[in-house]
């Protein structure tokens, strides 16, 4: 081999090393900024999610006086239970009824009174009103609202969705940074290096646990996104239009022409939200009693724990909805309020593949599908997220130079274009990511790059 050939090989190796180094810095920079911006929201989602996993146990403890009743021989009819509620709340509008799920559980009646929503607890054996809860004041409702929309309505929902989408970018870039390089194959890769100095240990306590829970985080993100306001709505429309939502066979007779979707009249499982609501045939019949509706549910073997949404219009329908612990027991049923005809009966067995996957994902996400083990594993992941977030903040703070943000330096333009193309693909799949990228680039071009102090601070 000639000296020229040797020099060419060396130059090529140096160039490849330089490109790899530039790529590493670019990915690190994106990971750094995404982590810095979304760390507070990730922390909120992890903490509230960890608490919400144990909603059944928490509410059982908090409201045990309203939940537990001493079992007796016979219960009174649902209609008489409702009569007891209307007698005690004459100005209230009764909107839904949840029968006792066991012989030791009170029945629940939802009412609207003076613009507020209350849950009234009724003794199913004698109709006695045990107490009421203002739904707006229930702790787990507040936790759910904080988890889903940061208690900030539509804006909060978009921030949560954006955080979820950028979490996937964080994981993808983090896995690249974590990927073992050189001789490291075990220490610092699958277990932290406790014998090294504090900086290395903090780095490992951030990267190694993140690797172990990365798949679980992606699962939580993907199973949470279907409930989001923008991406979730679009995804639901796509699945419905593609025929992987509800099948026409669930309808008794012709499918309804209604423009009202089931989610507008009742809280139903995700797969049933876009179902058009049928109408009751307005015939000279007396309105079906709640007793008859409960009997229909028993005859059709609807899993206990369902809620009956009471029609509020003359052509409305009774809607039965069930959010059980196991997705396989989900039910959405529409019943003619005059004839008792079952107009639609939609259950897990009717779901197409996408519907079944989403239903299972949601119940696992909420810690319900596999009972206590599901809750504990979910809690472990939430604790892991909190740990990764805190260790990441500590790592940044220890490495940050005084007076600067501590971001990796902007690499060459060619490398930036390559990474920008990849993240642009994320932006197409997740529109809010794309919008946020445009905003960041505008701020960078018009403000940071043109202001010397900001340029130095951001290491741009």
Buried (B, 14 or more C-beta within 10 A) or exposed (E): EEEEEEEEEEEEEEEEEEBEEBBBBBBBBBBBBBBBBBBEBBBBBBBBBBBBBBBBEBBEEBBEEBBBBEEEEEBBBBBBBBBBBBEBBEEBEBBBBBBBBEEEBBBBBBBBBEEEBBBBBBBBBEBBBBEBBEEEEBEBBEBBBBBBBBEEEEEBBBBBBBBBBBBBBBBBBBBBBBEEEEEEEEBBBEEBBEEBEEEBBBBBBBBBBBBEBBEBBBBBBBBBBBBBBBBBBEBBEEBBEEEBBBEEEBBBEEBBEBEBBBBEBBEBBBBBBBBBBBBBEEEEEEEBBBBBBBEBBEEBEBBBBBBBBBBEEEBBBBBBBBBBBBBBBBBBBBBBBBEBBBBBBBBBEBBBEBBBBBBBBBBBBBBBBBEEEBBBBBBEBBBBBBBBBBBBBBBBEEEEEEEEBBBBEBBEEEBBEBBBEBBEEBBEEBBBBBBBBEEEEEEBEEEBBEEEEBBEBBBB
